[in-house]
């Protein structure tokens, strides 16, 4: 592609935002063959498939996802420019694009990001949730300012990435009041044969847990492996099984999910990293996150 066709990009952006070609046609008052034909030309110019259809859903390819994020920035800026030319303030403030590994506890994620909203000037935060490896790889094209992850970026990803250990938290086992009452006695031996909900095997916490189970000679019954931490806690709230989480958010877990502490695991910790690109390391919102991380991880 020697030159980007912004009209094609505009059509693609609207199709993704509306969720289908037909809805984009209704919004833009264009015939479906017009947009479908232009998208086909755009894909041919890019040289890669940008999206796939799964029933009524539209799924973006990796390239399509990257192009959409740039298009979102381009056309959002265009809308703000139009507002300014009309004498209106955009009120946008500093933009912060954050990638959040889907394995991270959402309660911890909020604590880590919250300082960015208190820096004294408006911040517009955009959070993208995905697998840590994919988020980290996208930093090389400067689509993301900061990635919060449970694992550091490896040297193979690129030399211009910097790992910042934000801190670590002791973890414990949580469950409904009925499960807590049953399994808190004689902990951790009580976990033998106990129903447990665990993160998937690609997460750092799961690897640490497996090592701890082996060292203690424990064989819990794995009821489900769930990567998304909020979904895992939702299953736990329904009494499907117990789960492991940082002790620092114990009160929030009880308030939001009605689960209680079953016992503390003394030798397992969950670590949290901020990964930044060199050119973004002085972003004021990023600096606020790095400088205040410890406050959100103290029990």
C-alpha angles and dihedrals in degrees: 000000000000096000132016116241103218093193090060089046090051092053091048092049092052094047091053093045093048093042097233144039092245094055091046089052090053091050095047095037092234133133116259095239089056095058094036090052093047091049090052090052090048093052090048091052092048091046096223140081109263102190144003133209120238104183104298093342125097113217121194123223119226090264091046091052091052093048092048093054091052091045090051090055094044098050095038088056089047091054091049091049089053090051091050092049088052089053096257125129115237092209088203102134123181115349118223121187111198129186115206122195107234091228093064117104107255092219090057092044091059092049091052095047098040095084089063089065092056102055096112098255131072116277125193106203123198116190123198119190121204142120112312094238093054094046092049092050091053091058089074089070090047096242093129129046098198138008122205110206145158090228131051123242112262122231090249090067093065142301095244096068123097127204118214116189102217093187145280134258134208112241135215141183119263134188145150117297091260093052093042091053091049100045105030091081113090092003128211094020087057089069090074103112092357120140110256137182112207139182118257119273095257091070126092092228092056092052091050091048093050090052091049093049090052093048091050095042091238126154110187120181107254105219095178143352109220125177098193107078095207092052090048091055091047089057089048092051088057089057097250092132147313125280142199122245140155113283090223090077096044094119092049091049090053093046098045102032105021092235126142135208115270098180146322123257104216100194102042122083133178113223127204127205135190113208118199137179117236095245091053100046094102096050103133094226092048091050090051090054093048095046097047102037095106093060092063095048100053117106 
